[in-house]
Amino acid sequence: MKSRKQITLLTLVVSYLFVAARSGDVMTELSIQAGKLRQDVLLNLKEEKWFFFNATASMRQMARRLPESSRVATVHALGKVVRAYVESPMFKQEWLQDVRTYYPYDESYTEEGLTKQKQASEIEKAAQKTQIAALDQAFAQMDPAMLQLGVRAQLSQEEQELASLSGSERTSKGQQIAALKKMLNLPPAEFKKQYLASIKEQAQSNINQSNAPATLDKEQLIYQRKQKAEFDAHADFRPLLKKRLQDFIALTETVDFEARLIPMGYKQEFANPLYQRKPAEWKFLYRLGKEPVAEARLFAQQWLADLH
């Protein structure tokens, strides 16, 4: 398992200096690994204290091979790539998607969701009322005797459907068929009148049922509103970005690039025991050197100023 090292956002930028050492064209090199860069930036920003980054011996060796004259320019170019991504619509979308995984919520319980449901219900209700009103016009053109004949022909199909039903559905369907048979014994004109009334009554009943206010689970409503509030509270990443930049600037100001190293077995250790106890990211910046870290700090300061 990779070791976990405390690291800040701009430390990630200078860490990619190792990657840039493979090629003289930083932008081309990073575009090839754009997915990895996006993943690392997102992880680095959201993790409060820790970030997965493993600076292997080969990486440190490649960093040492990179000419010192090009390190400052490399850090600046990498910083521009990271900032461009963080300020892009893509990052905002990926950030919100990530936040949603931590604070999932059902949109139907939000104020917006409930409003949309109410609006949809009103639209459906108006459409159903229009259909009922159209029945009068449609039936006005029908001959009573022909209508009665057509309904009688459909009765056998209704009875076949009844045989396939059970429980309350069978009871309700049976009542409808019994009422229909009773109407069919009436004179054509009276049949047409009662048949139209029964259709309109059933349609109105359906409207009333579909538009009955839904019973909301109060506990679920409270929970979903809480989840939405948490999501909203974390939706804006800029306060966190400011903190990361501030932390990085503060960290760079504590690094003693003049610190002396002494041989200690197969490796070198800081002569000052206090430095030996410094966290991994402090030592990481020390290894990168004063000039590239100073450039990263300047870049962070400008970014932070722009955020204000």
C-alpha positions as CSV (number, residue, x, y, z in Angstrom):
1,M,0.0,0.0,0.0
2,K,1.3,3.5,-0.8
3,S,2.5,5.6,2.0
4,R,0.2,8.5,2.9
5,K,1.8,11.9,3.0
6,Q,0.4,15.2,4.1
7,I,0.5,17.5,1.1
8,T,-1.2,20.7,-0.1
9,L,-2.5,21.7,-3.5
10,L,0.5,23.5,-4.8
11,T,2.7,20.8,-3.5
12,L,0.9,18.6,-6.0
13,V,2.0,21.0,-8.7
14,V,5.6,20.8,-7.8
15,S,5.3,17.0,-7.4
16,Y,4.3,16.8,-11.0
17,L,7.7,18.3,-11.8
18,F,8.9,14.7,-11.5
19,V,6.5,13.8,-14.4
20,A,7.6,16.8,-16.4
21,A,11.2,15.5,-16.2
22,R,10.4,12.9,-18.7
23,S,9.9,15.4,-21.5
24,G,10.8,18.9,-22.4
25,D,7.2,19.7,-23.3
26,V,5.3,20.0,-20.0
27,M,1.9,20.6,-21.6
28,T,2.1,17.7,-23.9
29,E,3.2,15.4,-21.1
30,L,0.4,16.5,-18.9
31,S,-2.3,16.2,-21.6
32,I,-1.4,12.6,-22.0
33,Q,-2.1,12.1,-18.3
34,A,-5.0,14.5,-18.1
35,G,-7.2,12.0,-16.4
36,K,-4.6,11.3,-13.7
37,L,-4.0,15.0,-13.1
38,R,-7.7,15.6,-12.7
39,Q,-8.1,12.8,-10.3
40,D,-5.1,13.9,-8.2
41,V,-6.3,17.6,-8.1
42,L,-9.8,16.5,-7.0
43,L,-8.4,14.2,-4.3
44,N,-5.9,16.7,-3.1
45,L,-8.4,19.4,-2.7
46,K,-11.1,17.5,-0.9
47,E,-8.8,15.6,1.5
48,E,-8.4,17.7,4.7
49,K,-5.0,16.5,5.7
50,W,-3.8,13.6,3.6
51,F,-3.1,12.8,0.0
52,F,-1.9,9.7,-1.8
53,F,1.5,10.5,-3.3
54,N,4.5,8.2,-3.4
55,A,7.7,9.9,-4.2
56,T,9.9,7.0,-5.2
57,A,13.7,6.9,-5.4
58,S,13.4,6.9,-9.2
59,M,11.2,10.0,-9.2
60,R,13.6,11.9,-7.0
61,Q,16.4,10.8,-9.3
62,M,14.6,12.2,-12.3
63,A,14.0,15.5,-10.5
64,R,17.7,15.8,-9.8
65,R,18.4,15.3,-13.5
66,L,16.1,18.1,-14.5
67,P,18.3,21.2,-15.2
68,E,17.9,23.7,-12.4
69,S,17.4,26.4,-15.1
70,S,14.2,24.9,-16.3
71,R,12.6,24.0,-12.9
72,V,11.1,27.4,-12.3
73,A,9.5,27.5,-15.8
74,T,8.3,23.9,-15.3
75,V,6.5,24.7,-12.0
76,H,4.9,27.8,-13.5
77,A,3.6,25.8,-16.5
78,L,2.3,23.0,-14.3
79,G,0.6,25.6,-12.1
80,K,-1.2,27.1,-15.1
81,V,-2.5,23.6,-16.1
82,V,-3.8,22.9,-12.6
83,R,-5.4,26.3,-12.3
84,A,-7.0,26.1,-15.7
85,Y,-8.6,22.8,-14.8
86,V,-9.8,24.0,-11.4
87,E,-11.4,27.0,-13.0
88,S,-13.1,25.0,-15.8
89,P,-16.8,24.0,-15.9
90,M,-15.5,20.3,-16.1
91,F,-14.0,20.6,-12.6
92,K,-17.1,22.2,-11.1
93,Q,-19.2,19.4,-12.5
94,E,-16.9,16.7,-11.2
95,W,-16.7,18.4,-7.9
96,L,-20.5,18.5,-7.5
97,Q,-20.7,14.9,-8.6
98,D,-18.2,14.0,-5.9
99,V,-19.9,16.0,-3.2
100,R,-23.2,14.3,-4.2
101,T,-21.7,10.9,-3.5
102,Y,-21.0,12.0,0.1
103,Y,-24.3,13.8,0.6
104,P,-26.9,12.1,-1.7
105,Y,-30.4,13.5,-1.6
106,D,-33.7,12.8,-3.3
107,E,-34.6,15.9,-5.4
108,S,-38.3,15.1,-5.1
109,Y,-38.1,16.2,-1.4
110,T,-36.5,19.6,-2.1
111,E,-38.5,22.8,-2.4
112,E,-37.8,22.8,-6.2
113,G,-38.8,19.1,-6.5
114,L,-42.1,19.6,-4.6
115,T,-42.9,22.7,-6.7
116,K,-42.2,20.8,-9.9
117,Q,-44.5,18.0,-8.8
118,K,-47.3,20.4,-8.0
119,Q,-46.9,22.1,-11.4
120,A,-46.9,18.8,-13.2
121,S,-50.0,17.8,-11.3
122,E,-51.8,21.0,-12.2
123,I,-50.9,20.6,-15.9
124,E,-52.2,17.0,-15.8
125,K,-55.4,18.1,-14.1
126,A,-56.0,20.8,-16.7
127,A,-55.4,18.3,-19.5
128,Q,-57.9,15.8,-18.0
129,K,-60.5,18.5,-17.6
130,T,-60.1,19.4,-21.2
131,Q,-60.6,15.8,-22.2
132,I,-63.8,15.6,-20.1
133,A,-65.1,18.8,-21.7
134,A,-64.4,17.2,-25.2
135,L,-66.6,14.2,-24.4
136,D,-69.8,16.3,-24.7
137,Q,-68.7,17.4,-28.2
138,A,-67.7,13.9,-29.2
139,F,-71.0,12.3,-28.0
140,A,-73.1,15.0,-29.6
141,Q,-72.2,13.6,-33.0
142,M,-73.1,10.0,-32.1
143,D,-76.4,8.3,-33.0
144,P,-77.9,6.9,-29.7
145,A,-78.9,3.5,-31.3
146,M,-75.5,3.0,-32.9
147,L,-73.7,3.9,-29.7
148,Q,-75.8,1.4,-27.8
149,L,-75.1,-1.3,-30.3
150,G,-71.4,-0.7,-30.2
151,V,-71.3,-0.8,-26.4
152,R,-73.3,-4.0,-26.4
153,A,-70.8,-5.6,-28.8
154,Q,-68.0,-4.7,-26.4
155,L,-69.7,-6.3,-23.4
156,S,-68.5,-9.8,-24.1
157,Q,-64.9,-8.5,-24.1
158,E,-65.4,-6.8,-20.8
159,E,-66.8,-10.1,-19.3
160,Q,-63.7,-12.0,-20.6
161,E,-61.5,-9.4,-18.9
162,L,-63.4,-9.8,-15.7
163,A,-62.6,-13.6,-15.6
164,S,-58.9,-12.8,-15.5
165,L,-59.2,-10.5,-12.5
166,S,-59.2,-11.2,-8.8
167,G,-59.8,-9.4,-5.5
168,S,-60.8,-5.8,-5.4
169,E,-60.1,-5.3,-9.1
170,R,-62.6,-8.1,-9.9
171,T,-65.2,-6.6,-7.6
172,S,-64.9,-3.1,-9.1
173,K,-65.0,-4.5,-12.7
174,G,-68.0,-6.6,-11.9
175,Q,-69.9,-3.6,-10.6
176,Q,-69.1,-1.6,-13.7
177,I,-70.4,-4.4,-16.0
178,A,-73.6,-4.8,-13.9
179,A,-74.2,-1.0,-14.2
180,L,-73.5,-1.2,-18.0
181,K,-76.0,-4.1,-18.5
182,K,-78.6,-2.1,-16.6
183,M,-78.1,0.9,-18.9
184,L,-78.2,-1.2,-22.0
185,N,-81.8,-2.1,-21.2
186,L,-82.8,1.6,-21.4
187,P,-84.1,3.3,-24.6
188,P,-81.2,4.5,-26.8
189,A,-81.6,8.2,-26.0
190,E,-81.7,7.6,-22.3
191,F,-78.8,5.1,-22.6
192,K,-76.7,7.7,-24.3
193,K,-77.4,10.2,-21.6
194,Q,-76.5,7.9,-18.7
195,Y,-73.6,6.3,-20.5
196,L,-72.0,9.7,-21.1
197,A,-72.6,10.7,-17.4
198,S,-71.0,7.5,-16.2
199,I,-67.9,8.0,-18.3
200,K,-67.5,11.6,-17.1
201,E,-68.0,10.5,-13.5
202,Q,-65.3,7.8,-13.8
203,A,-63.0,10.4,-15.5
204,Q,-63.5,12.9,-12.7
205,S,-62.9,10.2,-10.1
206,N,-59.6,9.4,-11.8
207,I,-58.7,13.1,-11.7
208,N,-59.5,13.3,-8.0
209,Q,-57.4,10.3,-7.2
210,S,-54.4,11.4,-9.3
211,N,-54.4,14.9,-7.8
212,A,-54.9,13.9,-4.2
213,P,-52.1,15.4,-2.2
214,A,-49.3,12.9,-1.6
215,T,-48.6,11.9,1.9
216,L,-45.0,12.8,2.7
217,D,-42.9,10.8,5.1
218,K,-42.0,13.6,7.6
219,E,-38.9,11.8,8.8
220,Q,-37.7,11.2,5.2
221,L,-38.4,14.8,4.4
222,I,-36.3,16.0,7.3
223,Y,-33.5,13.7,6.4
224,Q,-33.5,14.6,2.7
225,R,-33.6,18.4,3.5
226,K,-30.6,17.8,5.8
227,Q,-28.7,16.0,3.1
228,K,-29.5,18.8,0.6
229,A,-28.3,21.4,3.1
230,E,-25.0,19.5,3.6
231,F,-24.6,19.3,-0.2
232,D,-25.2,23.0,-0.6
233,A,-22.7,23.8,2.2
234,H,-20.0,21.9,0.3
235,A,-21.0,22.8,-3.2
236,D,-18.7,25.8,-3.4
237,F,-15.1,24.6,-3.4
238,R,-13.5,28.0,-3.4
239,P,-13.3,28.4,0.4
240,L,-11.5,25.1,0.6
241,L,-9.2,26.1,-2.3
242,K,-8.3,29.3,-0.5
243,K,-7.4,27.3,2.6
244,R,-5.3,24.9,0.6
245,L,-3.4,27.8,-1.0
246,Q,-2.9,29.6,2.4
247,D,-1.6,26.3,3.9
248,F,0.8,25.9,1.1
249,I,2.1,29.4,1.3
250,A,2.6,29.1,5.0
251,L,4.4,25.7,4.6
252,T,6.8,27.1,2.0
253,E,7.8,29.9,4.4
254,T,9.0,27.4,7.0
255,V,11.4,25.4,4.8
256,D,15.1,26.0,5.4
257,F,16.7,25.4,2.0
258,E,20.1,26.0,3.6
259,A,19.7,23.1,6.0
260,R,22.8,20.9,6.0
261,L,22.7,17.1,5.3
262,I,25.0,14.6,6.8
263,P,25.7,10.9,5.8
264,M,23.7,8.5,7.9
265,G,24.3,4.9,6.8
266,Y,23.2,4.4,3.2
267,K,21.3,7.8,3.1
268,Q,21.6,11.4,4.2
269,E,19.8,12.9,7.2
270,F,19.4,16.5,8.4
271,A,22.1,17.6,10.7
272,N,19.5,19.5,12.7
273,P,17.4,16.9,14.5
274,L,14.4,19.2,14.5
275,Y,14.4,19.1,10.7
276,Q,14.5,15.4,10.8
277,R,11.2,15.4,12.6
278,K,9.6,17.6,10.0
279,P,6.6,16.2,8.1
280,A,7.1,14.5,4.7
281,E,5.8,17.5,2.7
282,W,8.3,19.8,4.3
283,K,11.2,17.5,3.3
284,F,9.6,17.1,-0.1
285,L,9.8,20.8,-0.8
286,Y,13.3,21.0,0.6
287,R,14.4,18.4,-2.0
288,L,12.8,20.3,-4.8
289,G,14.9,23.4,-4.1
290,K,14.4,27.0,-3.2
291,E,13.8,28.5,-6.7
292,P,11.0,26.1,-7.9
293,V,9.3,26.3,-4.5
294,A,9.5,30.1,-4.5
295,E,7.9,30.1,-8.0
296,A,5.1,27.8,-6.7
297,R,4.6,30.1,-3.7
298,L,4.4,33.2,-6.0
299,F,1.9,31.4,-8.2
300,A,-0.2,30.4,-5.1
301,Q,-0.1,34.0,-3.8
302,Q,-1.4,35.4,-7.1
303,W,-4.1,32.7,-7.3
304,L,-5.2,33.4,-3.8
305,A,-5.3,37.2,-4.5
306,D,-7.5,36.6,-7.6
307,L,-9.9,34.5,-5.5
308,H,-10.4,37.4,-3.1
